[in-house]
Amino acid sequence: MTLEGDAELQDLYRDVLIDYFRSTAHKGVAEPANLRGRGANPICGDEVELTAAVEDGRLSKVRFSGHGCVISQASSAMMAEALEGKTLEEARKLAGAFKAFMLEGAPAAALPEELDEVRSLDGVRRFPVRIKCSLLAWNVLIQALEERQS
């Protein structure tokens, strides 16, 4: 890929992130919520609250609220979109795949199909301090799932 192609890809990814950041599709509070979690990144001030309705072992409605940078909010929206309709076990696996992508350098092509949109976060991996922004909602999800299990 040429440098020009790289710039075009970066522009596309930036547009995807901005679209998710601005989207209200999954913002708010799921009611009734029987899965809840909250987390913050004290370094940058990002905060996310996750609420979800679990029916018959599936996440029927996933919502998030909070505030933060484009990366944390877009990642939260992508996560909520990807999780709706999934079983709790599928949600765990998707969270694990995303964390491997962000933390272990797993290739974007290895992400499950449900996480196609999170490929736009690939560039974040070059900035370790921003990786925490992208992981915030996913870590909140994992914590909420663990609390539900216990």
Secondary structure by P-SEA (a helix, b strand, c coil): ccaaaaaaaaaaaaaaaaaaaaccccccccccccccccccccccbbbbbbbbbbccccccbbbbbbbbcaaaaaaaaaaaaacccccaaaaaaaaaaaaaacccccccccccccccccccccccccccccccccaaaaaaaaaaaaaaac
